[in-house]
Amino acid sequence: MLLFINEQMASAVVSVPLAVTKAFSPGHVTGFFETSKDERNPLYRGSRGAGFSIDRGITTTVSIYEAETGSEIRINGQTIKPQKAEVSQWVIDYYLSKADRPYFVRIDHEADMPIGFGLGSSGAAALSLSYALNEAMGSKLSITEAAQIAHKADIACKTGLGTVIAEYAGGFEMRTGIGAPGIGTVERMALADHKAVILCLAPISTKSFLAKRKDEINDLGGRMLRRLAESKRVEDFLAMSHQFAETLGLTEGRCRPAIEALRLSGFDCSVALFGETVFTIVPKEKEKVVLKALEGFGGMLFSCNIDGRGARLL
């Protein structure tokens, strides 16, 4: 069986893939955080904070071919230019630079959550891709080492700080020690029989936001993390997340009417970091009530489970 790869290799007919592998990473919502000091080693950079992983995320399929070195990235079936998928391209370039022979790699990201709305899509893409490339190319890295590459990509591209380690661990979590998987520390908190309800209204650039508010973020996020470490209650997480978002001005604009509707219905909620995305976590029996309260605000509304497994090969 023969096939063409893409325009870059239109003149080169190659055989079937040498390997095809697949991995999944959950999305993630951050409620509040504090950043690290400017460490030179990206493995020791990141954030402390709290959030939760969701069972929607990014599934990445990697196909590798023995051919001239190159790559193609597709997201939900659409071919993407490298500069529009910089985190994925960073991971690809890293693995290709370590390969013992030329490879062409085709990457298919399938997202079942909105991209760019504060749901950890960059980290999920990098993490699922690193797991799949490690397996497909026989790199023989441990799962933790593969996750560290994804963390470095997120840091290098300025698209996240603690997202990768949170998605690596899964669950409702506190990131208690700064750094990549294997270096930073995560404490998972009990959260049974709850649903996350999420309303995505508009995207916000994580890269531009992080550059502007570092000192304010660190003071508030650090105090909140200490308080949550004592209570470990989802109700406190939601209340503090709302305070954090409100302090940073994220509860204004399009988010305000949806937030007010939920609070009038008796539900604490907040805004995902970073996106105009309203979220809450409620017992399963309250799910329909919350969905009803958020009808009519536009955007993309969905409910999902908390993902307790973290990123994994499929």
N, C-alpha and C positions, 0 to 999 in steps of 0.2 A: 504493500500500500504506500502511495506517495502523496505528498501534499505540499502546497505553497504555504509559506508562513505569513508574510505581509509585504508591503511595498518595498521595505528596506531589503528584503531577500527575494524579490519577485523573480530574479534570474536564477535563484538557487533552489533546486528541488531536493528535498531531504527526505529521509525515512521517517517512520513513525517515531514518536518521542522515546528517548532513552528511559525516561521516568515521568510519571504523573503522580503528584501527591496533593493532598488537600488538608487544610487546617481551618479552625474556627477560632475567632476571638470575640468575646462579648463586647458590647458597647458599655459605656460607663458614664455615670453622672456624678460630678463633683459638687458637693455642697459648700465646702469652705476649705481653705488651705493656707499654708505659709510656705514661701520658697526658701531655698538654701542660699548660703553665701556663694560667691562666684568661684567655685572650684574649677581648677583647670581640667581635671579628669572628669569627663562626663558621667562616668559610672558613679561618682560621688555627688553628682548634682541631682536635683529633683525637688520634691516638695513633701511636706507632711500635710495631712488633712483627713477628710472623711468623705465617703461617697458610697455608691453601690453599683454593681455590675448588673446588666440586664440581659435577658436571654435572646434579645435581638442583637445582631452584630454584623461582622463581616466574615464570610467564608471565602477563602482564597485557594484557587487551584493553580498549581505550578506545573508547567510542561517544559521539559528541557530537551534540547536537540544538540547533537554534536555538529556544530556548524560555526561559521564566523561569529565572533563574540557580538552579542547584541541583545535587545530586549523589546518586548511589546507589552504594554499595560492596558487592560480593558477593565472598565467598571460598569457593571450591569450590562455587559455586551457592547459597550461603546469604547472605541480606542481613544486613549487619552495621551496627550503630549507629555513628555517627561516633566516639564516645568509645572504642569498642572497636577502632578502626582509625585511631588518631590520627596516625600517620606518613603514611598515605595521604591522610587528610583535610587535613593540612598542605600536602601537595604540590598537591592539588586546589585548595585555597583560594588558593594562590600563583598558579597559572595563571589561575584565574577572575578574580583581582584585576587581572591584566594584560591581560585580553581586551578587545577593542574593541567587543564587543556581548555581550548575555546568552547564555549557553549552559547547557544541562543536560547533565551528563556521567554516563555509566554506566560503572562500573569493574568488571571481572571479573578477580579474581586467581585463578589456578589454581596451587596448590602441589602439587608432587610430592615434597615432603619434609615432615617434621613441623615444625609451627610452635611456637616458644617453647622450643626445646630447645638453644639455642646454635648454631644453624646459619645465623645471619645473615638471618633471614626479614624483619625490619623493614627492613633496608637493601636487601634484594632487592626488596621490595614498592615502596619509595620509588624505587629506581633504574629498575626496569622501567616504573613508572608515569610517571616524569618523561620518559623517552625517548618513551613512547607519546603522552603529552599534548602534548609539544613538536611531534611530527609531526602529530597530529590537528588541533591548533589553529593550525598554521602559524606557530608562535612564532619560527621562524628562529634558534633558539639552536644553537650547536655542540653536539656530543655531550658535550664536556667541560663546557660551561656547564649543560647539562641535568643532568649528574651532580652538579654543584655544588649545584643545588637539592635533590637527594636528600640530599646530605651535610648541608646546613643543616637539613633536616627531621629527620634522625636526631639531630643535635645538639640541636635545639630540644625534641624530645620525650624526650631523655635515654634513647634506646634503643640508641645505638651511638656509637662514636668514630672508628674506622678501618675499619669494615665496608664502607662505600660505595666508598672508593678501592680496597680490595682486590678487591671484586666488579667494579669498573670495569676493573681490570687483568687479573684472572683468574690462574690458575696457582698454583704453589707460590712464595710471595713473602715478601720482607721489606719492610715499610713503613719506609723509612729516613729520611723527612722528614715532619714533621707537617703536616697540612692536607688540604683538599679536593682532588679531582682537578684537575690543572692547577697546584696549589700544593704539595701534598705530593709525595713521591717514592716510587716503588716499584721494587724490584729483584727480578726473577723469577729463580728458580733452576731448573736442569735437573732434571727428574724424569720419566723415560721408563719406560713399561711397569710402572706401579704402580697399585694400587687402594686406595681408602679404604674401610675397613670401619667402620661406625658403629652403635652401639647406644644408642637414645634411651630413657631410663628415666623421667625426670621433668623438668619445666621449672623454671627459676630466673628470677626477675625481674632482668634486666640493670640496670634503673633503680635498684633498691634496693641491689644489690651494689656498683655503681660508687661510690655515695655513701659507703661505709663503709671502703674499703680502699685509698684512693688512694696514700698515702705508701709503704705496703708493696709495692704493685704496681709503683710507679715504680722503686724501688731494684733490685728483682730483675729486672724486665723489661728495664731498660736494660743491665744486665750480660750478660744472656743474648743480647740482640741483638748486642752487640759480639762475643761468642763465635761466634755463628752466621755473622756476616759473614766470619769467618776460614775456617770449615770448609765452609759451605754444604751440609752433608750432612743428609739426611732423618733419619738415625739420631740425630744430635745434636739436631735439632729435636724429635723425639719424647722423648728423654731429658730435655731441658730443659723441655719442656711438662709432663711428669709432675712434675718438681721444682716448677715454678711452681704447678700445681694442688694438689700436696700441701702446699706452704707455706700456701696459702690455705684448706686444709681441705676441698677439693673431692673428694678421693679417698676420703673416708669414706662411710658410709651405704650406699646401694644400689649405688654404683659399685664399692665395694671387692671384692666377690666376682668380678665380671667382670674387673676389672683383674688380680686375682691369677691367674685362669684363663689370661689371655693371657700374663702374665709367666712362669708355670710352663711354658707351651708355647713360650717363647723369644721372645716378641714384646713390644717396647716399645710403650707406649700411654699415653694421657692422657685428660683430661676437657675437653670443649669449654667455652669461655668465652662465655656462661654457661648451663649446663644440666647436669643429671645425665645426661650423654651421654658414653659411652666411645668413643674412636676410636683407630684406628691406620692407618698407611699401610704397605703391604707389596708386594713384587713380585707380579705377577699370578699366578704359579704357586703362591703361598702363600695365595691368597684363600680357597679352600675349607677349608683347615686352620683359618684364623682364624674363619670362619663357624661351623665345627663347634665350636670352643672356646667360642663365645659362645651356643650353643644352651642353652635352659633357664633363662635369666635374666629372661624376660619382656620387656616393652617392645617397641620396634620395631627390628628388626635388618635392615640392608641394606648392600649394597656398591655403590660407584659409581666412576666415573672422576674424575680431576682435570680440571676445566674450564680449558682453556688459552686460551679466546677472550675471556672476560669478557662483560659485559652487552652486548646488541645488539638492534637492531630486527629483527623477523621479517617 
